C-alpha cells in the first residue's frame, strides 16, 4: 500500500512539474514576459526542494587576487538571476509589457529570463528529475 502511495505521489508530482514546464514554454514562445516570469516563479516554487542547501566549504571555483572564491548555493544563484531579471524588467518596462519591439532590449530581457529557466533545468537535471540512463534503459 505504501509503495503504491509513493508511486502515485511521484506520478502526481511529475504531472505538476510537466504542467509548469508547459506554461514556461508557452509563455516564452508567445513572448508574454509577465506570464513567462510568473511561470518561472511557479516552477521555482515546485522544484525549490531540489536545490542544494549547503555549499561545499572546501570547494574553490576560482581565485581572484589570491582570494579563495566559495561556490554559491543554488538558492543564492537563483536569487541573483531573479534580481537581474527583475532589474531588466524594470529597465525595459515597455518590452516587458509588450509595448515596444526594440531587438536589443528584447534580447537583454529574454536572456535574463532564459538564464533562470536554464538554471532551473540544471537543478532539475542534477536532481535526476528527468530520469537516469541506467534505469530501464532502452524503453
C-alpha positions as CSV (number, residue, x, y, z in Angstrom):
1,X,0.0,0.0,0.0
2,X,2.8,2.5,0.9
3,X,4.7,1.6,-2.3
4,X,1.6,2.5,-4.3
5,X,1.0,5.7,-2.5
6,X,4.7,6.8,-3.0
7,X,4.4,5.8,-6.7
8,X,1.1,7.8,-7.0
9,X,2.7,10.8,-5.4
10,X,5.7,10.7,-7.7
11,X,3.4,10.4,-10.7
12,X,1.3,13.4,-9.5
13,X,4.5,15.5,-8.8
14,X,5.8,14.7,-12.3
15,X,2.4,15.8,-13.7
16,X,2.5,19.1,-11.8
17,X,6.1,19.8,-12.9
18,X,5.1,19.0,-16.5
19,X,2.2,21.5,-16.4
20,X,4.6,24.1,-15.1
21,X,7.2,23.4,-17.8
22,X,4.5,23.7,-20.4
23,X,3.4,27.1,-19.0
24,X,7.0,28.3,-19.1
25,X,7.5,27.1,-22.7
26,X,4.2,28.6,-23.9
27,X,4.9,32.0,-22.3
28,X,8.4,32.1,-23.8
29,X,7.1,31.2,-27.3
30,X,4.3,33.8,-27.1
31,X,6.8,36.4,-25.8
32,X,4.4,37.1,-22.9
33,X,7.0,38.3,-20.5
34,X,4.8,38.9,-17.4
35,X,3.4,35.3,-17.8
36,X,6.9,34.0,-18.5
37,X,8.3,35.5,-15.3
38,X,5.3,34.2,-13.3
39,X,5.6,30.7,-14.8
40,X,9.3,30.7,-13.9
41,X,8.5,31.8,-10.3
42,X,5.8,29.0,-10.1
43,X,8.3,26.4,-11.4
44,X,10.8,27.6,-8.8
45,X,8.2,27.0,-6.1
46,X,7.6,23.5,-7.3
47,X,11.3,22.5,-7.6
48,X,12.9,24.5,-4.8
49,X,13.1,21.5,-2.5
50,X,15.6,20.0,-5.1
51,X,18.1,22.9,-4.5
52,X,21.3,22.0,-2.8
53,X,21.1,23.7,0.6
54,X,24.8,23.8,1.6
55,X,27.8,24.9,-0.4
56,X,30.9,22.9,-0.1
57,X,33.2,25.0,2.1
58,X,36.4,23.4,0.7
59,X,35.4,23.8,-2.9
60,X,37.2,26.5,-4.8
61,X,35.8,27.6,-8.1
62,X,38.4,30.2,-8.9
63,X,40.9,32.6,-7.5
64,X,40.6,36.4,-7.5
65,X,43.7,38.3,-6.4
66,X,44.8,35.2,-4.4
67,X,41.4,35.1,-2.6
68,X,39.5,31.8,-2.5
69,X,36.1,32.1,-4.0
70,X,33.4,29.9,-2.5
71,X,30.7,28.2,-4.6
72,X,27.3,29.7,-4.2
73,X,24.3,27.7,-3.1
74,X,21.6,27.0,-5.6
75,X,19.3,29.4,-3.8
76,X,21.9,32.2,-3.8
77,X,22.4,31.7,-7.5
78,X,18.7,31.7,-8.2
79,X,18.2,34.9,-6.2
80,X,21.0,36.6,-8.2
81,X,19.4,35.5,-11.5
82,X,15.9,36.6,-10.3
83,X,17.2,40.0,-9.2
84,X,18.9,40.5,-12.6
85,X,15.6,39.6,-14.4
86,X,13.6,41.9,-12.2
87,X,16.1,44.8,-12.8
88,X,15.9,44.1,-16.6
89,X,12.1,44.0,-16.5
90,X,12.1,47.4,-14.8
91,X,14.7,48.8,-17.1
92,X,13.0,47.6,-20.2
93,X,9.4,48.0,-18.9
94,X,7.9,48.7,-22.3
95,X,9.4,45.5,-23.7
96,X,8.2,43.6,-20.6
97,X,4.7,44.9,-21.2
98,X,4.8,44.2,-24.9
99,X,4.5,47.8,-25.9
100,X,7.7,48.0,-27.9
101,X,9.9,45.7,-30.0
102,X,13.4,47.0,-29.8
103,X,15.6,44.0,-30.6
104,X,18.5,44.8,-28.3
105,X,16.2,45.4,-25.3
106,X,14.2,42.2,-26.1
107,X,17.4,40.3,-26.2
108,X,18.6,41.6,-22.8
109,X,15.2,40.9,-21.1
110,X,14.9,37.4,-22.7
111,X,18.4,36.5,-21.8
112,X,17.8,37.2,-18.1
113,X,14.6,35.1,-18.2
114,X,16.3,32.3,-20.1
115,X,19.1,32.2,-17.6
116,X,16.6,31.5,-14.9
117,X,14.9,28.8,-17.0
118,X,18.2,27.1,-17.8
119,X,19.3,27.2,-14.2
120,X,16.1,25.6,-13.1
121,X,16.6,22.9,-15.7
122,X,20.1,22.4,-14.5
123,X,18.9,21.9,-10.9
124,X,16.2,19.5,-12.1
125,X,18.7,17.6,-14.2
126,X,21.2,17.4,-11.3
127,X,18.4,16.0,-9.1
128,X,17.7,13.4,-11.8
129,X,14.1,14.6,-12.2
130,X,14.3,13.7,-15.9
131,X,15.4,10.1,-15.0
132,X,18.7,8.5,-15.4
133,X,20.2,6.4,-18.2
134,X,20.9,3.3,-16.0
135,X,17.2,2.8,-15.2
136,X,15.0,0.9,-17.7
137,X,17.5,1.7,-20.5
138,X,16.1,1.1,-23.9
139,X,12.5,1.9,-23.0
